[in-house]
């Protein structure tokens, strides 16, 4: 994860009153840090809070889905412009 990109995402969420939560991983993870370190590409993980993520049926709150979609859309629009 790239700290500048993380701070940007939090700022976008706060400016647009999008609820968010920060999770510090304790085990496992994604390839975001490895990509950022090895290629220098800014990386950030944005995920939708959900239950049973590694099962055939994942459960999530539709409002969490919509807020995550809105946040990601705004981040991409602001980065492009």
N, C-alpha and C positions, 0 to 999 in steps of 0.2 A: 504494500500500500504506500502511496506517495502522500506525504503529509500535506502538501499544498493542495492537492486534489481533494483530500479528505476535508480540509478546512473550507474549500470552495463548496463542496456538497452540503456541509452543515450550514453554511451561510445561505445557500439557496433554499434549503428546507426552512430555516428560520424566517427569512424574508417573505416566504409564501405560506407561512403558518402550516407547514406540513409536519405532522408528528413523526418523530424518528427516535430510534434507540441505537445506542452504540454497544456492540458486543465485542468483548475482548476474547479471542479464542484461547482455549486452554489446551486443546488437542486437535489434531487434524488440521484442516485448512484448505486453501485454494492455491492456485499457482500465481496469484497476483503479486506477491512479494518477489517470487523468483523471476517473474517477467520484468518487474521494475528494476531489480538488481542486475540481471544479466543483459538486458537490452537497453536499459535507460528509459523505457517507455513508462510514462506515468500510469499507474494502475490503482484501481479502487474496486472493492467488492461491495455491491449493493444487492441485498437479498430481501425477500419477502418473508416475514415471520410466519412459520408454519410448523405443524406437528407431523410426526411420522414421515419425515422427509425421505427416508431410505426405504419406504414401503411402497407397495403398488398403489396405495391410496393416501395422498397427502391432503391434510386439512388446513385451510387458511381462511382468514376473515376477508371478505370481499373488500372492505374498506382499506385494509392493509395493502391489498393488491392495487387498488385504485391510487392510493397515496404513493406507493412505490413507483407506479407507472408515471404519475404526475411528476414526481421528483426527478426520475431519470429523464423524462422528456424535457423538463426545464433545464437540467444540467447540460444536455446535448444542445439545446437551442442557444443557451448562453455561451457555450464554448464555440459554437460555429460562428455566431455573430460577433 
